[in-house]
Amino acid sequence: MTQGTLYSKRRARGASAIEFAFILPIMVALLWGIVSFGSIFLVQLALSGAVSDGARAAASLPQADEDEIRQLVLDTLKASGISHPTGDGIDVSFPAGNCPGGPCIRVRIEATYAELRGTPVLPAITLPFIGPMSWMPETLVAEASALR
């Protein structure tokens, strides 16, 4: 092997290491963002499923009152791995004439991500010249209605 060939191989390895050093933070940030947004979507889907179950139960069980429906929503959230400690923010209402076709029930939940999951996976960051940026929505909302 000649001296020139050995020198060019070392140089190529050094260039690869520098390229990797440039790409690694971008790849880590991308992976971190995918995990964080996936966590948000998981919670939002669980909220939507819970209020749908509550509205469906209210439609099929006309004798169910607001507290039973609220408890069903909390139980569905708990089965999904999401704890809502107090149940505040779960609104069960019977609006007058809001649904075409007869009386209806509306189940709505509004909660912050911190109430449901605790610490976010991706915290807020501060960018130079832009200021603080949050990757998380302030509140998550899900709503379902059904004829009663």
PLY file of the C-alpha trace (Angstrom):
ply
format ascii 1.0
element vertex 148
property float x
property float y
property float z
element edge 147
property int vertex1
property int vertex2
end_header
0.00 0.00 0.00
1.39 3.39 -0.88
1.61 6.39 1.37
-0.92 8.34 -0.72
-3.58 5.61 -0.52
-3.29 5.35 3.28
-3.54 9.11 3.61
-6.72 9.31 1.47
-8.43 6.52 3.47
-7.80 8.37 6.74
-9.07 11.53 5.18
-12.26 9.80 4.00
-12.88 8.40 7.49
-12.44 11.86 8.98
-14.88 13.34 6.48
-17.44 10.65 7.35
-17.09 11.41 11.05
-17.68 15.11 10.43
-20.74 14.41 8.26
-22.12 12.12 10.96
-21.57 14.85 13.57
-23.65 17.23 11.45
-26.49 14.77 10.81
-26.77 13.18 14.29
-28.44 16.15 16.08
-30.99 16.48 13.28
-31.81 12.78 13.40
-32.12 12.79 17.20
-34.42 15.84 17.09
-36.54 14.20 14.40
-36.85 10.98 16.40
-37.64 12.95 19.57
-40.37 14.87 17.74
-41.91 11.68 16.34
-42.11 10.14 19.82
-43.56 13.32 21.34
-46.22 13.85 18.70
-47.05 10.15 18.83
-47.69 10.52 22.54
-50.01 13.47 21.92
-51.93 11.56 19.26
-52.26 8.58 21.60
-53.85 10.75 24.28
-56.14 12.50 21.76
-57.34 9.17 20.36
-58.00 7.87 23.87
-60.04 11.00 24.66
-62.07 10.63 21.46
-62.74 6.97 22.18
-63.78 7.69 25.76
-66.31 10.38 24.86
-67.66 8.21 22.04
-68.17 5.37 24.52
-69.89 7.77 26.90
-72.25 9.09 24.22
-72.97 5.58 22.96
-73.76 4.37 26.49
-76.03 7.35 27.11
-77.90 6.64 23.88
-78.37 2.94 24.61
-79.06 3.35 28.34
-81.67 6.09 28.64
-81.80 5.74 32.43
-78.09 6.60 32.82
-77.48 9.91 34.53
-74.60 12.36 34.13
-72.48 10.87 36.92
-72.68 7.35 35.49
-71.70 8.59 32.04
-68.83 10.63 33.51
-67.62 7.54 35.40
-67.81 5.45 32.22
-65.65 8.02 30.42
-63.11 7.90 33.28
-63.10 4.09 33.24
-62.52 4.06 29.48
-59.63 6.49 29.87
-58.16 4.36 32.64
-58.43 1.24 30.45
-56.49 3.15 27.77
-53.70 3.84 30.22
-54.62 7.48 30.79
-55.49 8.72 34.23
-57.67 11.73 34.78
-57.44 12.23 38.54
-60.54 14.29 39.25
-62.83 14.03 36.26
-63.03 17.82 36.06
-63.40 18.99 32.51
-65.76 16.17 31.55
-69.01 17.83 30.54
-72.15 15.75 30.06
-75.11 17.79 28.87
-78.52 17.33 27.34
-78.91 20.30 24.97
-82.44 21.17 24.02
-83.10 20.73 20.30
-79.48 20.82 19.14
-79.61 17.49 17.33
-81.73 16.90 14.24
-84.05 13.98 14.82
-84.81 14.35 18.50
-83.28 14.85 21.93
-79.57 14.25 22.18
-76.72 14.01 24.62
-73.36 15.70 24.29
-70.25 14.40 26.04
-67.18 16.65 25.98
-63.82 16.44 27.70
-61.24 19.18 27.90
-57.98 18.65 29.75
-54.35 19.65 29.57
-51.75 17.13 28.51
-50.06 17.47 31.92
-53.30 16.46 33.70
-53.55 13.32 31.61
-49.95 12.16 31.14
-47.73 14.26 33.39
-44.48 15.63 32.05
-44.37 16.02 28.28
-41.82 13.96 26.39
-40.57 16.99 24.47
-40.40 20.14 26.63
-40.76 23.67 25.35
-37.60 25.11 23.85
-36.37 28.67 23.41
-34.93 29.58 20.03
-32.62 32.56 19.55
-34.36 35.58 18.01
-37.74 33.76 18.10
-38.37 33.07 21.77
-40.08 30.16 23.52
-41.76 27.53 21.37
-43.93 24.78 22.74
-44.44 21.53 20.89
-47.47 20.62 22.98
-50.98 21.99 22.59
-52.35 23.84 25.60
-55.42 21.64 25.93
-56.79 18.54 24.30
-60.51 18.46 23.53
-62.80 15.67 22.39
-66.57 15.79 21.90
-69.25 13.33 20.87
-73.02 13.57 20.48
-75.72 10.95 20.18
-79.49 10.80 19.92
-81.06 9.85 23.19
0 1
1 2
2 3
3 4
4 5
5 6
6 7
7 8
8 9
9 10
10 11
11 12
12 13
13 14
14 15
15 16
16 17
17 18
18 19
19 20
20 21
21 22
22 23
23 24
24 25
25 26
26 27
27 28
28 29
29 30
30 31
31 32
32 33
33 34
34 35
35 36
36 37
37 38
38 39
39 40
40 41
41 42
42 43
43 44
44 45
45 46
46 47
47 48
48 49
49 50
50 51
51 52
52 53
53 54
54 55
55 56
56 57
57 58
58 59
59 60
60 61
61 62
62 63
63 64
64 65
65 66
66 67
67 68
68 69
69 70
70 71
71 72
72 73
73 74
74 75
75 76
76 77
77 78
78 79
79 80
80 81
81 82
82 83
83 84
84 85
85 86
86 87
87 88
88 89
89 90
90 91
91 92
92 93
93 94
94 95
95 96
96 97
97 98
98 99
99 100
100 101
101 102
102 103
103 104
104 105
105 106
106 107
107 108
108 109
109 110
110 111
111 112
112 113
113 114
114 115
115 116
116 117
117 118
118 119
119 120
120 121
121 122
122 123
123 124
124 125
125 126
126 127
127 128
128 129
129 130
130 131
131 132
132 133
133 134
134 135
135 136
136 137
137 138
138 139
139 140
140 141
141 142
142 143
143 144
144 145
145 146
146 147
